[in-house]
Amino acid sequence: MAVEDPTKKQIEEVDPEVAKILGLEDTFDLDQEEYLTLLKEKMVESRMNDSKFSSEEAMKITDEYKRVKNLKGSTFTAPKKTV
């Protein structure tokens, strides 16, 4: 039975569209807790009556939250920019 190394962190790249919605346009490294907090804040904001978010953006944030909450011990980085 293989034992997973607890010191080894998985690095995930954030979807460029999600990063833009969250206002993360520069280089960043976030742990899972920080990233989930940002996603939750935007999910709440998107559900308010006077929300400026489209349904598509709200759905992207919700889907990303569902994906991320199961990735224990991950670090999230800025998407690589193509020139």
N, C-alpha and C positions, 0 to 999 in steps of 0.2 A: 504494500500500500504506500503510495507516494505521499509525502508530507510537503505541503506548500510552505515556502520560506516566508515568514511574516515580515521580514525586513525588505523584501522585494516588492516595490510598488509598481503598479501598472500605470502607464502613461497613456492618456486618452487625448485625442485632438478634438477640440470643440468645433461643431458645425459652424461655418462662417456666418450663416444666416442667423443662427441662435446667438452667436457672439455679438452681432450687430444689434439685435433686439435688446440684448442685455447691456449694450453700451460698452462692450469690451473690444475696443478696436486696436489697442496696442498690445505689446507682448505681455503675457501674464502667465502665472502658474498658480493654480488654485487647488486646494485639497478638496475632497469630496464634500465635506461639511460646508465650506464656503460657497462652493458652486451650487449645492442644493438650496442654500439660503437665498442666493440671487435668483434662482429659478422660482422658488416659492413666492418671493416678493413680486416678481413679474406675473406669476399666475394669478395672484390676488388682484393686482392692478388691472389685469386684462378682464377680470370678471366684474369690475365696477361699471355702473351704468354709463358714466361719461368717459369710458375707455377709448383711447385713441388706437387701440390694437385691432387689427382685422381678425376675423375668425381663423384664418390660416396661421397667423402669427401666434395666436393663443393656443392653437392645436400643436404647433411646433414646440412651444415651451412645455406644454403638458406631456407630450411624447418624450421629450428630452429628460424631463424630471423622472418619468417612469423608467427610462433606460438607466439613468445615473444612480438611482437609489439602490440598485442591485449590484453596483460595482464597488464593492468594499475595498477601501485602501487605495483608491486610484488618485492620480494627480491629473489635473486637466490643464492643457496648454492652449495657447493661441493657435489658430489655424495657420498653416504655412501659406505665405503669400506668393503667388506666381507673378512673375514679371513678364 
